Amino acid sequence: MKQSYIGLFQDWEVAVARNLVNEFRGKQPCLQREGVEDLMQECLTRWFFVRDDYDPTREASPKTFMGRIIRNKLTDILREQQADKRKVAHLTISLDVPLGNDADSATLLDKLDDSAATDSYTDAFSEVDLRMDLAKVLQKLDSRQKNICHLLGKDGLSIKEASNRLGTPRSTTYDEIERIRKIFQKEGLQEYLE
């Protein structure tokens, strides 16, 4: 439902806010879950309380000043969402996710339905625990480190090949691998780096 701001804001104020909200939503996938009108309301509320602070003797125009306020508010919203993601203590794993690397491998539900062997329960839960531990560690890696893990692990490239593909010197790749090792060691998962 489209909000009416008649009487509270001038048309240019609503237009500046709407343009910046749409721009941020286009660049930040996590903001796409938020409604445009919800973001507009938060931004315009912030603007309502600070617009009297505008100083016309400064070089910035009112639109530039408002743009700065709205961008800061949207950045604050992004930071809050990222902080909320870090608060997640438990990861959930679907019972339908394959436990192996191929789509035909058994799922956790298959393992739970298999009442014949209690060892399968232990194996299934150990694998789920491992996946959860690895997922937590992978969240701590930056995009370059994740890319290196993918190239060296899943793609099976050598360090030289990975460096060439990344366009970085081998020494830089070795330094990143050492940082990755430290992160895994800190989490007690160093044996999975072989």
C-alpha positions as CSV (number, residue, x, y, z in Angstrom):
1,M,0.0,0.0,0.0
2,K,1.4,3.3,-1.0
3,Q,1.9,5.8,1.8
4,S,0.7,9.4,1.5
5,Y,3.1,12.0,2.7
6,I,0.9,15.0,1.7
7,G,1.4,17.9,4.1
8,L,4.4,16.4,5.8
9,F,7.0,16.5,3.0
10,Q,7.4,18.4,-0.3
11,D,7.4,16.4,-3.5
12,W,11.1,16.8,-4.0
13,E,11.7,15.3,-0.5
14,V,9.6,12.2,-1.3
15,A,11.3,11.9,-4.7
16,V,14.8,12.0,-3.2
17,A,14.0,9.4,-0.6
18,R,12.3,7.1,-3.1
19,N,15.2,7.3,-5.5
20,L,17.8,6.6,-2.8
21,V,15.7,3.7,-1.4
22,N,15.4,2.2,-4.9
23,E,19.1,2.7,-5.5
24,F,20.1,1.0,-2.3
25,R,17.6,-1.9,-2.8
26,G,19.1,-2.5,-6.2
27,K,22.6,-2.8,-4.9
28,Q,21.9,-4.6,-1.6
29,P,20.0,-7.9,-1.9
30,C,19.2,-8.0,1.8
31,L,17.2,-4.7,1.5
32,Q,15.0,-6.3,-1.2
33,R,13.3,-8.3,1.6
34,E,12.2,-4.9,3.0
35,G,9.3,-3.2,1.5
36,V,9.9,0.1,-0.3
37,E,7.3,1.9,1.7
38,D,8.8,0.6,5.0
39,L,12.2,1.9,4.0
40,M,10.7,5.1,2.8
41,Q,8.9,5.6,6.1
42,E,12.1,5.0,8.1
43,C,14.1,7.3,6.0
44,L,11.5,10.1,5.9
45,T,11.1,9.8,9.7
46,R,14.8,10.3,10.1
47,W,14.7,13.3,7.7
48,F,11.7,14.8,9.5
49,F,13.7,15.0,12.7
50,V,16.9,16.4,11.2
51,R,15.8,18.6,8.3
52,D,15.7,21.7,10.6
53,D,19.5,21.2,11.1
54,Y,20.1,22.2,7.5
55,D,22.4,25.2,7.3
56,P,21.9,27.2,4.1
57,T,25.3,29.0,4.6
58,R,27.1,25.8,3.9
59,E,27.8,24.8,0.3
60,A,25.5,21.8,0.2
61,S,22.0,22.2,-1.3
62,P,19.0,21.0,0.6
63,K,18.8,18.0,-1.7
64,T,22.5,17.1,-1.1
65,F,22.0,17.4,2.6
66,M,18.9,15.2,2.5
67,G,20.7,12.7,0.3
68,R,23.5,12.4,2.9
69,I,20.9,11.9,5.7
70,I,19.0,9.2,3.7
71,R,22.2,7.4,2.7
72,N,23.4,7.3,6.3
73,K,20.0,6.0,7.5
74,L,20.0,3.2,4.8
75,T,23.6,2.3,5.7
76,D,22.5,2.1,9.4
77,I,19.7,-0.2,8.4
78,L,22.2,-2.4,6.5
79,R,24.5,-2.5,9.5
80,E,21.7,-3.5,11.8
81,Q,20.7,-6.4,9.4
82,Q,24.3,-7.6,9.3
83,A,24.6,-7.5,13.1
84,D,21.4,-9.5,13.3
85,K,22.9,-12.1,11.0
86,R,25.9,-12.4,13.3
87,K,23.6,-13.0,16.3
88,V,22.4,-16.3,14.8
89,A,23.7,-19.0,17.1
90,H,22.2,-22.0,15.5
91,L,22.1,-23.0,11.9
92,T,19.2,-25.1,10.6
93,I,19.7,-27.8,8.1
94,S,16.8,-29.2,6.1
95,L,16.1,-32.9,6.5
96,D,15.9,-33.1,2.7
97,V,19.4,-31.8,2.0
98,P,21.7,-34.5,0.5
99,L,24.4,-35.5,3.0
100,G,26.8,-36.3,0.2
101,N,28.1,-34.1,-2.7
102,D,25.8,-35.6,-5.3
103,A,22.1,-35.1,-5.6
104,D,21.4,-38.8,-5.3
105,S,23.1,-39.2,-1.9
106,A,21.0,-40.0,1.2
107,T,19.4,-37.2,3.1
108,L,19.2,-36.8,6.9
109,L,15.6,-37.9,6.7
110,D,16.7,-41.1,5.0
111,K,19.2,-41.7,7.7
112,L,16.6,-41.1,10.4
113,D,14.2,-43.5,8.8
114,D,16.8,-46.2,8.6
115,S,16.2,-47.8,12.0
116,A,18.3,-50.8,11.2
117,A,21.7,-49.3,12.2
118,T,22.3,-47.0,15.0
119,D,25.7,-46.2,13.6
120,S,24.0,-44.5,10.7
121,Y,22.4,-42.1,13.3
122,T,25.9,-41.3,14.7
123,D,27.3,-40.9,11.2
124,A,24.5,-38.7,10.0
125,F,24.6,-36.4,13.0
126,S,28.4,-36.2,12.9
127,E,28.1,-35.2,9.2
128,V,25.5,-32.6,10.1
129,D,27.6,-31.3,12.9
130,L,30.6,-31.1,10.5
131,R,28.5,-29.2,7.9
132,M,27.3,-26.8,10.5
133,D,30.9,-26.2,11.8
134,L,32.1,-25.7,8.2
135,A,29.3,-23.3,7.5
136,K,30.2,-21.2,10.5
137,V,33.8,-21.1,9.5
138,L,33.0,-20.2,5.9
139,Q,30.9,-17.3,7.1
140,K,34.1,-15.9,8.7
141,L,36.0,-16.0,5.4
142,D,36.0,-13.0,3.0
143,S,35.0,-13.5,-0.6
144,R,38.6,-13.9,-1.8
145,Q,39.3,-16.6,0.8
146,K,36.1,-18.4,-0.1
147,N,37.1,-18.2,-3.8
148,I,40.5,-19.7,-3.0
149,C,38.8,-22.6,-1.0
150,H,36.6,-23.3,-4.0
151,L,39.4,-23.2,-6.5
152,L,41.7,-25.4,-4.4
153,G,39.0,-27.8,-3.1
154,K,36.1,-28.2,-5.4
155,D,37.9,-27.3,-8.7
156,G,41.0,-29.2,-7.6
157,L,43.4,-26.5,-8.9
158,S,47.0,-26.2,-7.8
159,I,48.1,-23.1,-6.0
160,K,49.8,-21.8,-9.1
161,E,46.7,-22.4,-11.2
162,A,44.5,-20.7,-8.6
163,S,46.9,-17.7,-8.5
164,N,46.7,-17.4,-12.2
165,R,43.0,-17.6,-12.3
166,L,42.7,-15.0,-9.5
167,G,45.4,-12.8,-11.2
168,T,47.4,-12.6,-8.0
169,P,51.0,-13.5,-7.2
170,R,51.5,-17.0,-5.7
171,S,52.9,-15.4,-2.5
172,T,49.7,-13.5,-2.0
173,T,47.7,-16.7,-2.5
174,Y,50.0,-18.5,0.1
175,D,49.4,-15.7,2.5
176,E,45.6,-16.0,2.1
177,I,45.9,-19.8,2.6
178,E,47.8,-19.2,5.8
179,R,45.0,-16.9,7.0
180,I,42.4,-19.5,6.1
181,R,44.4,-22.2,8.0
182,K,44.5,-20.0,11.1
183,I,40.7,-19.5,11.0
184,F,40.1,-23.3,10.6
185,Q,42.6,-24.0,13.4
186,K,40.9,-21.5,15.7
187,E,37.7,-23.4,15.1
188,G,39.3,-26.8,15.6
189,L,38.8,-27.9,12.0
190,Q,42.4,-28.0,10.8
191,E,42.2,-31.7,9.7
192,Y,39.8,-30.7,6.9
193,L,42.3,-28.5,5.2
194,E,44.4,-31.3,3.7
